[in-house]
Amino acid sequence: MLTNLHVKNLALIQEADVEFGPGLNILTGETGAGKSIILGSIQIALGGKAGAEIIRRGAEYALIELVFFVEDPDKRQALHDLGVEDAQEGEVILSRRISPGRSRIKVNGTSFTAAQVRAIKGLLIDIHGQHDNAALLSPEEHLRLIDSFCPPQTESLRQSLRDRYRRLQEKKKEIRALSMDESARTREISFLQFEIQDIQSARLMPGEDTTLEADYRRMANASRIFEYLTEAENLLTEAPGNLSDLSGQIIQAVSRAAAFDPDLADTDKLLNDMDGIISDASRSLRDYMETHAYDGQALADTENRLNTINTLKSKYGQSIPDILAACDKKEKRLQELENSAQILEEKQAECRKLQQEISRLAEELTQVRRKTADALCTRIRESLRHLNFLDNRFTASFTKLPEPDATGQDAVNFMIAVNPGEELHPLQKTASGGELSRIMLAVKTCLAEKDRTGTLVFDEIDAGISGRTAQKVAENLHFLAKSHQIICITHLAQIAAMSDAHFRIAKHVADGRTVTTIKRLSEPEIIEELSRILGGTRITDAVRRSAQEMREMARKSDGSAYQPPFLTENVT
């Protein structure tokens, strides 16, 4: 639901703040007062075209901010997937700041491009006006509308079709990889055999590179190691004043003292242990130097082995496990090429089986869609009659695609004739802008229980209608407002009287400049506005009584007074 619209420095609007409510929100005002600016501001914020000329004269920038609250958890997740931060909280704040030469859009504080905003628009709002019904004219949308009306269990059929189509594309890709001329196949086999031999001949062992690197570091620094160890052994046992001689003198002195005092016995024992440790350390150093004598050949062999491993890493992977995994993959590919005829035949058989399953599922889906389309078109015809298209014909024309795809085998086009004696024509070649808005209203009414778009905007829906037709349009809008938030710009009292919230857009002069303002009306103000719409420049008491009566009748209606005709018929 669109909860708030804030506009600043846009065309004639200096600053406006509108708090929309649930149900039917009506916007009225004199011609030229700026109603189109209000609707235009919503479209601009949602990624529509905007130039510097829309900035109010004398202002540095124009600002539009929309605040939505999204209740549907699936829709919140979809918004999050499209990059909207904090969408799981439900509130979506979309702002667009327009400066000369620059436009900036943010959604929940994160910068978005106009194209990205247009992608999330369909999750938030649906706008219908003289020039905003492109979706209704698209055959792809016709198919989507029929699918949305199908029984819930049809989704599993569509999912099965999508899964098999995905698998078919994967198999076709595998077949293309196997389908090559003989010379290319021979070249690839030869190259794979060379690479496999290159890896296997090295007889790699996981972890050996780590061990070899440690050995190489030790052997490459052997002379320094022996220098340090020789110095240590000299200090322990060989050099004048070495640690072994000093410890012997210390032990002898303490041993003599201990002969006079038994309390020194423990110290005497510790010193004797120390002497043993010195002897053991000296022997350990000599053993190390004897067993790790410098071996130039071992160093060269280690270096060559490391070079071999590093060369393989540069070709096939960053580690020995990567190299071995690459070898397995190449062996599998080699096996495929060496047995390509048999494998190709097997994959082609799998493709044929998948194509048969896809054709079967697509045909099942077509049958469901045709039956659904008949029921939906029956509903739409009845709804159109209610909107004063009395002799309309409305059908769905099915064309079979050359090959089924992930959506099935159907191309669908809505066909319509709104006047007696006319032939059926594609909807996009027949209806005028005003008619399209009413047709969309009929479609939305028929799909009210399935349509998950929270906010619907209708502009110019009353173009060229009056009297009974206007009343029927008002009833349809009132019905839709029970399950959707409706924002409707209208010139007709029959529609305006149904409002749950009524806003008047007015234009006046302040400080020598024209300013457009928007105000939510109280109940007495609604009566005055309805009177203005009914009576024009001269509002009499009779006009006010008519407005009062019209409003009271609308307020007494809880929506049950109007039931779309298809709800009383079993057309499904």
C-alpha positions, 0 to 999 in steps of 0.5 A: 500500500502507498501510505505517503507521497511527498512532492517538493518543487515539482512544476506548480507544486511548491510542497505537498504531503499526502497521506493515502489510506486503504480502500478507495482514494479519490482525487478531484479538482478543476481541469488544469488544477494539477491532477496530472502532476500528482500522478506524474510525480508517482510515475517519475519516482518509479523510474519514468522520464524526467527532465530539468524542465519539471523543476519549479522555476527558481528551485535548485532541485525537485524531490519526490518521495513515496512510502509503501508498506508491503505486507506480503512476505513473498513480495518482501523477499522478492524486493530483497532479491532485487536489492532493496535493503531492509525489505523484510521489515515491510517499509519501502521508501523510494525517493528521487531527486532531480537536479539540472543535468542529474537525477538520483534515485534511492530505495531504502537509502540505497542508490538505484538506476531508473531501470532497476526501479522499473523492475520493482515497480510491478511489486508495488503499484499498478498504474492505468491511464490513457497511456499506461496500459501497455501491459494489457496490450502485450500477448505475453501479459495475456498468457500471464493473466490466464495462468494466474486464473488457472487452478492452483494445482496447475503450478506443479504442471508448469514447474514440471514443464520448466524442469524438463525444459531446463534439462533438455537445454542442458542435454542439447548443450552436451550434444553440441559439445560432442557434435564436431567434425572428425578432424576436430575430434581427433585433435582434441583427443590427441591434446587430452591424451597429452595433458593426461599423460603430462599429469599422470607421469608426474605421479603426484601425491597429495601434500608432497609439495608441502613436504618438498618445500620444507626439505628444499628450504633445509637443504638450501640452507645446510651450510648455515645450519651446520655453522650454527650447530658447530658453534653450539657444539663447541660451546657445549663441549669443545671450546675453552671454558665450555659448558660441559667443563663448567658444569663439572666444576659446579657439580664437584663444588656443590657435591663437596658442600652437600657432604656437610649438609643433607639439605643440598642433596636435591640441588646436587641431583639437579646439577647431575641431571643437567650434566646428563642433559648437556651430554645428550644435547651434544650427542644429538647435535653430532648425530644430526650433522652426521645424518644430514650432511650436505647432499648436492644431488638431493638438493638438485633432485628436490628442486627439479621435483618442485619445478615439475609440480609448479609447472603443472600448477601453472597449467592445471590448478593452484594445488595438487588436488586441483591438478588431480581433479583436472585430470579426472575431468579430462579423462571423462571428456576423453572417454566421451570423445573416444565413445562419442558415437554411442554417448551421442546416441544415448544423449539424443535418445534422452533428448527425444524422451524429454521432448516427448514429455515436454510436448505431453506436459505442454498439451496438458497445460494447453487444455487447462489454459483453454478451459481457464481462458473460456471461464475468464473470458466469460467473466470479462464479458459479463464485467464489460457488459456491466461497464456498458460494453453491452454487445461486447465479444471477448475471447482468447485466441490460441496459437501453437508455437513451432516448438514448446518452451519453458512456458508451454506451447501457447501464444495467446492474444485477447480478441475483442469487439465492443460494438455490434457488427464488428469483427473480432480484432486483437485488443491492442488494435481496437480499444481507445485509451479510455476503453482500455482503462475500463477493460483493465478495470473489468480484468482487475475486477475478475482477478481481484482474488488473485491479483497480488498488486497492493495499489492500483492507480486509475486515471481517466477511467471516466473518459467519455462516460456518464450516467449509468456507465459511470455508476457501474464503474464506481461500483466496480472500483468500490468492489476492488477497493475491498481487496486493494488500495485504489487511487483514482483521479476522476471528474464524475460525482458517481465515482467520487461519492464512493471514496474512503478518502477524498483529496481535492487538488486546487490551483491558486496564486500566492506571492504572484506565482501559481501554486498547486495544493492538495488537501484531504477533505472532511465529510462536509468538504466532500459534500461541497466538492461533490456539489461542485462536480454536479453543479459546476459554477452554480451550486444550489441547495438542490445540488447540495441535497443531491450530493448529500444523498449520493454520499449517504447512499455510498456510505451505507453500502458496505460493498455487498450491494454490488456483486460482479455478475460472474460471482453469481454464476458458476463459470469456473 
